Amino acid sequence: MKKHLIWPVILAFAAALPLAGCGVKPRVLKEYKSADESLTISMDENWKVEDMGAESWLAAFNQEETEGIVVLQLPKLLYAASIEDIEDVKGLAEESFGLSDLKTTVNPAIPGMENLETYLGDVVVDDVKGKGVVAYGETEYAFYSILYVAPRINGKKIQYFEDVCVTFKEEAPETASAVPLTDTILWFNGTCAILTKSNGWDYNIFGGIEANPLGVNIIQSLLDEWWDVTDRDTADDTMDWLLGEGHRMSFVDEMLYLEESGIAQVPVEEREGFILENYEVDQAEAQNYANWYTFYEEKGENAIGAWDYSRAMALIEDSYIAGYYTETEALDKSLELAGRIQETYPSWDAFMEAYLTGYEYWSGESSQERRKIYDEIKGAEHSPYLLEWSMALEKSW
């Protein structure tokens, strides 16, 4: 079961959830809305909303905090890297709320929800035991878990849970008009498709995800976290660094340092041993540097230049989704960069080999998983890698 950054928030919330108590009052339902207004559901009018730490989640409990309903909305774009299907949602809820001894039960009617699964079982949080009924499902926009927790579950409470579920409404953000996909734009996307797919996004969309409010928030957060890019100026500064220097310059410096030590005169098959004897590195690092130097001998800075150029293309597209570049600006920048890439590398395979080598140099990790992604995309029906590398890139915007 893959975990996500939301896990600590859910676990912290779950640890504070009291389950002891008794008594169920007659129900008068009132509509409750999530903070981002993407979902509404009606629950007991006397219940109090609790902050779940995410704008798309909704929880409310009775005054004694002995009974409550927690709705987890997991937008598919936002959680693409960690939530792939209902099984992942089930695993998240089971671990977060200590669900066990689960038995299937009749699905409630939840408007617009597909692939419903509903269970009765035990809830154990911080050594406090209770009972719960939980429904899982999905819409085109999001995965859902709706959990009703109480000291005990009986027929009257099951009816209440069903009454609540039937009031569910989803108001997903409107989808903005996507940039029309042409072969030229698909070619742009191909240069950063490995990253796009590893994020769980769609390389047949310029930017990977739709430029709706959710997409904008996702990309703005990622740009801030990974690049310190928060506006047009910082996007421009980072682009200048990637295209003018990037990681390829530090790579060249290290290769020149090895060259000065005499590695160029060492036979290829003996270079790993040479590095082990002369530098404080382990065997895996020595092998990496031996391989990188041999690649550098053939390609120079272009040995990993594709790593910088691929990320530059991704940054252009991200900056468009984030609202820092207009559509025309982003496409013009992409076209200029694509021409540079075509002039530097002779084929998709050559470009990707340089990209993957750069990934290894930057991360210190194997590129095996990303190589698998490249092979998967190459075999896809609408793969950008079916396009000719040297195709004429045409401006259609």
C-alpha angles and dihedrals in degrees: 000000000000117000129216138202089262091068098088091049093052093044092049090050093046092051089060096049111112118207106178122108141064145232133084121214124207109279127245107174126222127187116251124191131203117244092254090046092233094125138027130190133170121238138160108318091226095056123110123229116237125207108246095185095249127081094223096054125085130196134167133178139187120261092265090048090230096119134033152140125240120195116194113195112191110188108216095227094049096047099033093120094056110021115057103155146350091285090064091050091050091050092050093051094043093053096040097049101027094244113181144152087040121185125186118249138177114299117244119230107264113177114239094001121131135190092028121191122177130189141183118211152121125302119206118183122168090342091306114122128213141146130259147182116207131187123197126195146134143229128195088268106042151359117246142203118188111189126185113195126191139146087260138001121224136160094278092053093045087055090051091051090051091049089053095047094053089060093059115128128179122205103184117192114268115260115242120224108276122226105265109257113238128168089259093054091044087054089053089051091050092066091064100023094115091061092042093053093043087058089053093248135128120265088196088072122072102245094016096257137047118276093237123128092273093049091048092052093047094051095042090053093047093047090051094046099045104026108019085237111150105152145003095288095052090045090054092047092052092047090052090052094048094048097038102039119345121155092310091078094056087045091055091048091055093046091050089051090054089047092054089054090060102256092136089069093051117094112252094245091054099047096092090056091046091055092046090053096048105034137047098246135120124247095265092052091047091053091048094051092046090053093044093051092051089050090047091053088060102037109022113202088346087072087089102006091110089065089063095040094049092052090046090056090048090049091053091052092044091050089054092052090046091053097245094115127036118238092256093047092050094048092047091051090047092051092051092048092045090057090052091050093050091051092050102047131039101212147004090261093052091048093048093047088056091045093051092046088052091050090054092048093048099042102032086224136111117272092214095113093048091047088055090052090051091052091048092052092047089058095047121110096239097032118157086220090071086071118092110260093223096044117141108263108220129199108230100161 
